[in-house]
Amino acid sequence: MTSLRKETESEAGLAADDLQETWRILTTEDRLEAFLDLPRAEAEDFFLDLSARDQYELISAMPVAQRRSWMRLLPPDDAVDVVQEAEEHAERYELLALLDEQTKNEVTALLAYAEDDAGGLMTPSYARVRPDVSVDEAIAYLRRQGRDRLEHVNYVYVLDADQRLLGIVSFRDLFTAAPSRTVRDIMSADIVSAQEDTDQEALGQLFAQHDLQAIPVVDAEGRMKGIVTVDDIVDVLQEEATEDIQKIGGTEALDAPYLEVTFSEMLKKRVVWLAVLFVGESLTAIAMGRFEDEIAKAVVLTLFIPLIISSGGNSGSQASTLVIRAMALGEVTLSDWWRVVSREIIQGFSMGAILAVLGFLRVVAWQSAFHSYGEHYVRVAIAVSLSVVGVVMFGTMVGSMLPFILKRIGLDPASASAPFVATLVDVTGIVIYFTFASLLLRGVLL
Amino acid sequence: MTSLRKETESEAGLAADDLQETWRILTTEDRLEAFLDLPRAEAEDFFLDLSARDQYELISAMPVAQRRSWMRLLPPDDAVDVVQEAEEHAERYELLALLDEQTKNEVTALLAYAEDDAGGLMTPSYARVRPDVSVDEAIAYLRRQGRDRLEHVNYVYVLDADQRLLGIVSFRDLFTAAPSRTVRDIMSADIVSAQEDTDQEALGQLFAQHDLQAIPVVDAEGRMKGIVTVDDIVDVLQEEATEDIQKIGGTEALDAPYLEVTFSEMLKKRVVWLAVLFVGESLTAIAMGRFEDEIAKAVVLTLFIPLIISSGGNSGSQASTLVIRAMALGEVTLSDWWRVVSREIIQGFSMGAILAVLGFLRVVAWQSAFHSYGEHYVRVAIAVSLSVVGVVMFGTMVGSMLPFILKRIGLDPASASAPFVATLVDVTGIVIYFTFASLLLRGVLL
């Protein structure tokens, strides 16, 4: 990565960089070999930078004797992530056994939380002080608390004897306050905090909204449980967006880097949806079957079928992706559904009208150029135009409603993928088109 | 937001919460009124939590006399964002004029950078020390440096007399080191840093990859220019993902919350793409026109057109979205193009084969049930199956290549939207289908 400048000139530094460059394309075995060749210090920095998935794969690939020291390198919250990468219970147990007693207990406690809740993302290591000590005492105390309590030091959390969170004081304030004032004097009691079960999407919104470096996690009684730090949320936001994008594209979420998914996994995650859509789309054959006579009499009508149904699919996928993202960002909630859908229908009408004009001109122009569409081309043109308006409106309606319906029944709105919406709209599009056509051409062509 | 707990019981705290709850649905005027009703302290916290866009709109709506104190509340990097929200040069100048001399100079310097480069995201406020002072001296010195230099205190940057970045020492290390050691002893010289022109997507990857709280920005000579903090990157990552998702859905990026985009803006951002796709899709009418005789003779063929072309569109949008996201995450680079495309073609063949079996069974089953497809239904079924294989393969190929091509010629890969790919594939799908059909049915139905 060109934007990554390592200042160190040492051989090892370069070796670590090389490994980083080539990591993507190495097998786990090669990764391990190159990794174990690094000097310990370099290897430790490198290891801590890896994703939980990579850390887990390295550790599993190692000789058992070496695993302990690497597991113990991880802070509790990261250790949890690595343990969670293990599928089987027995394997998780082995990994836990590598940790020292205290960390093992902390990790086990964290494992009780769902992976994507605040409880599962938080670390129990944070800086804490009592409210009634002086600024100088607090600073001296924090210096004694030592490394593990100070993983993130932008904020110090003020707790009473029952571990209840009273306030937060930023290091900046602590540092720049008059040494003799008490922590209580300078702390802020206006706290943005999360519950243990706050899900990661909501957490991401809190961080984005308040530009915080860390958010404390408290239980129902307001007792401090840990902190979630923004650097952990960055990965979470990336994952959430990736899942949504992949679902919108009509696949299951890959849950792994594109190039690391095996061929068969990839096939499974894609073909299931494709098959479902294929079966759904085969309804179009039934729909068209019902108009077989019309088609036989007026073949010209069939020429515009793809044009019309695809317009519905396109407008529908626009609507669904806009709504899906707005929901993910918390800009739109379930209660907004009518506001959104009604707006989308009007958008659909306006867009449909514009396309209808294009469609009409297209047919007329072609006719005058090549006389392809027979004497009744004006009626055909009108049928096409009217259908486009109807189909595009229907597309935006379905596309904008579907995410709300999915969310309402507890499914992921992002499953309202472009292909899914398009398939829903295609069938209706055909019915709409041939209905208009038979009305306009009955007794003329039909 | 349920996960947002404000500990304060004061009236004002509640008022601020109410405003936050209703913010989304208020007009700028109502927002300003409610905002100015808050007690100053509450208002300041609230103001600092707002997005740059909202801050800009509030300030522009205020009586001129009140603007100064709010602009001066912002740290330099946030002030830059607010100024950049202003479209006209004159307006930007007015906003700059509200700042004190020093901040104005810092902001003007930052304005010189592109909005989405490291230079445009960085803040010039960071904690700095000389390498040869003792730990105790460093801590004492930092306490004297005061608030503005300590916006983010997780890292202290070690600079030589020429402002060259020698190393980084975490507050944790500084805090827990023996007071008499020198900063040089405990600093890390192994620095992840960015250039002024590193773009925000690459920055986001650096943060996600290294779990850093801040990244220093240096010029070509390694002189320290500022730091980018992870809390600013959270918003950036959100925006980047939102843009990609909206483009994948076949609209231009909205650049604003869904509900805040005016009807006409929204229409403009959507109908342009729809119209382009509509014109492109009208090629299908031409393609089908070339097979009008075949259609007239064998109407049954037309029934499967939507089924076949949509399969290509769906597999294509799967491929393009997977590749687009893999590129955005840096999992796939231009040089991987053949590795990806060849893999996608094989995926396409496998998926096509599975769908082909479904298609064949579908036709045969329907025939035995309703005798809808005439005596030569087996040949029709074969034509459909072969076409599905060809179309799905073609879809995955186009869908996976398009993002590479767009990126190669300097466009955004995310413009390879599902609708765009589908349109490209539809025309070819029709040609493929009718070619197979005429081969198989020539002399029989045709």
Chai-1 contact restraints between the chains, C-beta under 6 A:
chainA,res_idxA,chainB,res_idxB,connection_type,confidence,min_distance_angstrom,max_distance_angstrom,comment,restraint_id
A,S3,B,A194,contact,1.0,0.0,6.0,A-B,restraint_1
A,S3,B,T198,contact,1.0,0.0,6.0,A-B,restraint_2
A,S3,B,A202,contact,1.0,0.0,6.0,A-B,restraint_3
A,R5,B,S193,contact,1.0,0.0,6.0,A-B,restraint_4
A,E7,B,A189,contact,1.0,0.0,6.0,A-B,restraint_5
A,E7,B,I191,contact,1.0,0.0,6.0,A-B,restraint_6
A,T8,B,A189,contact,1.0,0.0,6.0,A-B,restraint_7
A,T8,B,D190,contact,1.0,0.0,6.0,A-B,restraint_8
A,D49,B,H210,contact,1.0,0.0,6.0,A-B,restraint_9
A,R143,B,F175,contact,1.0,0.0,6.0,A-B,restraint_10
A,G146,B,T176,contact,1.0,0.0,6.0,A-B,restraint_11
A,R147,B,R172,contact,1.0,0.0,6.0,A-B,restraint_12
A,R147,B,T176,contact,1.0,0.0,6.0,A-B,restraint_13
A,L150,B,R172,contact,1.0,0.0,6.0,A-B,restraint_14
A,V153,B,F171,contact,1.0,0.0,6.0,A-B,restraint_15
A,N154,B,N154,contact,1.0,0.0,6.0,A-B,restraint_16
A,F171,B,V153,contact,1.0,0.0,6.0,A-B,restraint_17
A,R172,B,R147,contact,1.0,0.0,6.0,A-B,restraint_18
A,R172,B,L150,contact,1.0,0.0,6.0,A-B,restraint_19
A,R172,B,V153,contact,1.0,0.0,6.0,A-B,restraint_20
A,F175,B,R143,contact,1.0,0.0,6.0,A-B,restraint_21
A,T176,B,G146,contact,1.0,0.0,6.0,A-B,restraint_22
A,T176,B,R147,contact,1.0,0.0,6.0,A-B,restraint_23
A,A189,B,E7,contact,1.0,0.0,6.0,A-B,restraint_24
A,A189,B,T8,contact,1.0,0.0,6.0,A-B,restraint_25
A,D190,B,T8,contact,1.0,0.0,6.0,A-B,restraint_26
A,I191,B,E7,contact,1.0,0.0,6.0,A-B,restraint_27
A,S193,B,R5,contact,1.0,0.0,6.0,A-B,restraint_28
A,A194,B,S3,contact,1.0,0.0,6.0,A-B,restraint_29
A,T198,B,S3,contact,1.0,0.0,6.0,A-B,restraint_30
A,A202,B,S3,contact,1.0,0.0,6.0,A-B,restraint_31
A,F207,B,V234,contact,1.0,0.0,6.0,A-B,restraint_32
A,A208,B,V234,contact,1.0,0.0,6.0,A-B,restraint_33
A,A208,B,D235,contact,1.0,0.0,6.0,A-B,restraint_34
A,A208,B,Q238,contact,1.0,0.0,6.0,A-B,restraint_35
A,H210,B,D49,contact,1.0,0.0,6.0,A-B,restraint_36
A,D211,B,D231,contact,1.0,0.0,6.0,A-B,restraint_37
A,Q213,B,D231,contact,1.0,0.0,6.0,A-B,restraint_38
A,V230,B,V230,contact,1.0,0.0,6.0,A-B,restraint_39
A,V230,B,D231,contact,1.0,0.0,6.0,A-B,restraint_40
A,D231,B,D211,contact,1.0,0.0,6.0,A-B,restraint_41
A,D231,B,Q213,contact,1.0,0.0,6.0,A-B,restraint_42
A,D231,B,V230,contact,1.0,0.0,6.0,A-B,restraint_43
A,V234,B,F207,contact,1.0,0.0,6.0,A-B,restraint_44
A,V234,B,A208,contact,1.0,0.0,6.0,A-B,restraint_45
A,D235,B,A208,contact,1.0,0.0,6.0,A-B,restraint_46
A,L237,B,L237,contact,1.0,0.0,6.0,A-B,restraint_47
A,Q238,B,A208,contact,1.0,0.0,6.0,A-B,restraint_48
A,A241,B,A241,contact,1.0,0.0,6.0,A-B,restraint_49
A,T242,B,R325,contact,1.0,0.0,6.0,A-B,restraint_50
A,I245,B,I245,contact,1.0,0.0,6.0,A-B,restraint_51
A,I245,B,T321,contact,1.0,0.0,6.0,A-B,restraint_52
A,I245,B,R325,contact,1.0,0.0,6.0,A-B,restraint_53
A,G249,B,S317,contact,1.0,0.0,6.0,A-B,restraint_54
A,G249,B,Q318,contact,1.0,0.0,6.0,A-B,restraint_55
A,G249,B,T321,contact,1.0,0.0,6.0,A-B,restraint_56
A,G250,B,N314,contact,1.0,0.0,6.0,A-B,restraint_57
A,G250,B,S317,contact,1.0,0.0,6.0,A-B,restraint_58
A,G250,B,Q318,contact,1.0,0.0,6.0,A-B,restraint_59
A,T251,B,Q318,contact,1.0,0.0,6.0,A-B,restraint_60
A,P257,B,E331,contact,1.0,0.0,6.0,A-B,restraint_61
A,Y258,B,L322,contact,1.0,0.0,6.0,A-B,restraint_62
A,Y258,B,A326,contact,1.0,0.0,6.0,A-B,restraint_63
A,Y258,B,E331,contact,1.0,0.0,6.0,A-B,restraint_64
A,Y258,B,V332,contact,1.0,0.0,6.0,A-B,restraint_65
A,L267,B,S350,contact,1.0,0.0,6.0,A-B,restraint_66
A,R270,B,Q318,contact,1.0,0.0,6.0,A-B,restraint_67
A,V271,B,M351,contact,1.0,0.0,6.0,A-B,restraint_68
A,V271,B,I354,contact,1.0,0.0,6.0,A-B,restraint_69
A,L274,B,N314,contact,1.0,0.0,6.0,A-B,restraint_70
A,L274,B,M351,contact,1.0,0.0,6.0,A-B,restraint_71
A,L277,B,N314,contact,1.0,0.0,6.0,A-B,restraint_72
A,F278,B,S311,contact,1.0,0.0,6.0,A-B,restraint_73
A,F278,B,L355,contact,1.0,0.0,6.0,A-B,restraint_74
A,F278,B,L358,contact,1.0,0.0,6.0,A-B,restraint_75
A,E281,B,L307,contact,1.0,0.0,6.0,A-B,restraint_76
A,E281,B,S310,contact,1.0,0.0,6.0,A-B,restraint_77
A,S282,B,L307,contact,1.0,0.0,6.0,A-B,restraint_78
A,S282,B,R362,contact,1.0,0.0,6.0,A-B,restraint_79
A,T284,B,P306,contact,1.0,0.0,6.0,A-B,restraint_80
A,T284,B,L307,contact,1.0,0.0,6.0,A-B,restraint_81
A,A285,B,L303,contact,1.0,0.0,6.0,A-B,restraint_82
A,A285,B,F304,contact,1.0,0.0,6.0,A-B,restraint_83
A,A285,B,L307,contact,1.0,0.0,6.0,A-B,restraint_84
A,M288,B,L303,contact,1.0,0.0,6.0,A-B,restraint_85
A,G289,B,L303,contact,1.0,0.0,6.0,A-B,restraint_86
A,G289,B,S372,contact,1.0,0.0,6.0,A-B,restraint_87
A,E292,B,V299,contact,1.0,0.0,6.0,A-B,restraint_88
A,I295,B,V299,contact,1.0,0.0,6.0,A-B,restraint_89
A,I295,B,T302,contact,1.0,0.0,6.0,A-B,restraint_90
A,A296,B,V299,contact,1.0,0.0,6.0,A-B,restraint_91
A,V299,B,E292,contact,1.0,0.0,6.0,A-B,restraint_92
A,V299,B,I295,contact,1.0,0.0,6.0,A-B,restraint_93
A,V299,B,A296,contact,1.0,0.0,6.0,A-B,restraint_94
A,T302,B,I295,contact,1.0,0.0,6.0,A-B,restraint_95
A,T302,B,T302,contact,1.0,0.0,6.0,A-B,restraint_96
A,L303,B,A285,contact,1.0,0.0,6.0,A-B,restraint_97
A,L303,B,M288,contact,1.0,0.0,6.0,A-B,restraint_98
A,L303,B,G289,contact,1.0,0.0,6.0,A-B,restraint_99
A,F304,B,A285,contact,1.0,0.0,6.0,A-B,restraint_100
A,P306,B,T284,contact,1.0,0.0,6.0,A-B,restraint_101
A,P306,B,I309,contact,1.0,0.0,6.0,A-B,restraint_102
A,P306,B,D426,contact,1.0,0.0,6.0,A-B,restraint_103
A,L307,B,E281,contact,1.0,0.0,6.0,A-B,restraint_104
A,L307,B,S282,contact,1.0,0.0,6.0,A-B,restraint_105
A,L307,B,T284,contact,1.0,0.0,6.0,A-B,restraint_106
A,L307,B,A285,contact,1.0,0.0,6.0,A-B,restraint_107
A,I309,B,P306,contact,1.0,0.0,6.0,A-B,restraint_108
A,S310,B,E281,contact,1.0,0.0,6.0,A-B,restraint_109
A,S311,B,F278,contact,1.0,0.0,6.0,A-B,restraint_110
A,N314,B,G250,contact,1.0,0.0,6.0,A-B,restraint_111
A,N314,B,L274,contact,1.0,0.0,6.0,A-B,restraint_112
A,N314,B,L277,contact,1.0,0.0,6.0,A-B,restraint_113
A,N314,B,P419,contact,1.0,0.0,6.0,A-B,restraint_114
A,S317,B,G249,contact,1.0,0.0,6.0,A-B,restraint_115
A,S317,B,G250,contact,1.0,0.0,6.0,A-B,restraint_116
A,S317,B,A418,contact,1.0,0.0,6.0,A-B,restraint_117
A,S317,B,P419,contact,1.0,0.0,6.0,A-B,restraint_118
A,Q318,B,G249,contact,1.0,0.0,6.0,A-B,restraint_119
A,Q318,B,G250,contact,1.0,0.0,6.0,A-B,restraint_120
A,Q318,B,T251,contact,1.0,0.0,6.0,A-B,restraint_121
A,Q318,B,R270,contact,1.0,0.0,6.0,A-B,restraint_122
A,T321,B,I245,contact,1.0,0.0,6.0,A-B,restraint_123
A,T321,B,G249,contact,1.0,0.0,6.0,A-B,restraint_124
A,L322,B,Y258,contact,1.0,0.0,6.0,A-B,restraint_125
A,R325,B,T242,contact,1.0,0.0,6.0,A-B,restraint_126
A,R325,B,I245,contact,1.0,0.0,6.0,A-B,restraint_127
A,A326,B,Y258,contact,1.0,0.0,6.0,A-B,restraint_128
A,E331,B,P257,contact,1.0,0.0,6.0,A-B,restraint_129
A,E331,B,Y258,contact,1.0,0.0,6.0,A-B,restraint_130
A,V332,B,Y258,contact,1.0,0.0,6.0,A-B,restraint_131
A,S350,B,L267,contact,1.0,0.0,6.0,A-B,restraint_132
A,M351,B,V271,contact,1.0,0.0,6.0,A-B,restraint_133
A,M351,B,L274,contact,1.0,0.0,6.0,A-B,restraint_134
A,I354,B,V271,contact,1.0,0.0,6.0,A-B,restraint_135
A,L355,B,F278,contact,1.0,0.0,6.0,A-B,restraint_136
A,L358,B,F278,contact,1.0,0.0,6.0,A-B,restraint_137
A,R362,B,S282,contact,1.0,0.0,6.0,A-B,restraint_138
A,S372,B,G289,contact,1.0,0.0,6.0,A-B,restraint_139
A,A418,B,S317,contact,1.0,0.0,6.0,A-B,restraint_140
A,A418,B,A418,contact,1.0,0.0,6.0,A-B,restraint_141
A,P419,B,N314,contact,1.0,0.0,6.0,A-B,restraint_142
A,P419,B,S317,contact,1.0,0.0,6.0,A-B,restraint_143
A,D426,B,P306,contact,1.0,0.0,6.0,A-B,restraint_144
